């Protein structure tokens, strides 16, 4: 099978997400890493790309140079990943989609709902794939949870409770650290800080497992470190189209919590729980029954969980392999075999609408807001 060609924008030396994308894209032999514009400092980006094995003529100084260079090649990249600050996602993603490239964009996909809707329309019009890196949805046991809900094993879903709360930005003395500061700066992060950074992972996960969409929400935001313009803690209540009630907490000042992403789904026939710090296990309780642990890699799992399990039972699977599962689904989609569960521009657009609804609600003392993008209402 011929390898696909992959290029990366952003994710340069010292970035948090760059290594996960490089490992994920190349883990299964689907993609060759052949092009990159890895740093806003052109010389450093070119040098780092060449140290990673990219040829000098495809180690670009910026994304515009990469767009021009790749567009002119017969062996252009099959997929471009955008892993730059939030405020740049729209311009870069739009330009590459319009030029006929498939794109994987980091979240949030854009910083406005209008931009999100435009990306959806461009991807549809050009027949290109635009995916969003909601990579937690690609853990095998999350696919198992979604399949269980779809199969009716939990019955009608009554309640979903999720949170993504850590304490790694809880030190006020570290507030000027550039890797922290941009997340709370509206000029770079947009209208929301912690909710747009981590909370939308939890919100997307709720919709993904429940196979449903958020329709309305009510939010309370707080900036617990006074120098921050955007929130570092948020509580969001939401309702979904099939009647499910949702509760979400997200925080970056919950000192003592390390990753802190977990979700519980409660239906009329039973409930399930998954935590990112124990990703191999899905905790399942039938109504009136005993609690059991479903292990990644064991027999009898739904096909979607089995397909994405990488290593033998009892061996841990982690974040880079979840990202790799996204790239597996992308490779299949590029080759013409669409995979259910690949997060798309539609998911990214819905997330942005939820962010804006939460911001409006928080400003209006928790008043309930419409959470769907205009193009998905009605």
Buried (B, 14 or more C-beta within 10 A) or exposed (E): EEEBBBBBBBBBBEBEBBBBBBBBBBBBEBBBBBBBBBBBEBEBBBBBBBEBEBEEEBBBBBBEBBBEBBEEEEEBBBBBBBBBBBBBBBBBBBBBBBBEBBBBBBBBBBBBBBBBBBBBBBBEEBEBBBBBBBBBBBBBBBBBBBBBBBEEBBEEBBEBBBBBBBBBBBEEEEBEEEEBBBBBBEEBBBBBBBBBBBBBBBBBBBBBBBEBBBBBBBBBBBBBBEEBEBBBBBBBBBBBEEEBBBBBBBBBBBEEBEBBBBBBBBBEBBBBBBBBEBBBBBBBBEEEEEEEEBBBBBEEBBEBBBBBBBEEEEEEBEBBBBBBBBBBBBBBBBEEEEBEBBBBBBBBBBBBBBBBBBBBBBEEEBEBBBBBBEBBEE
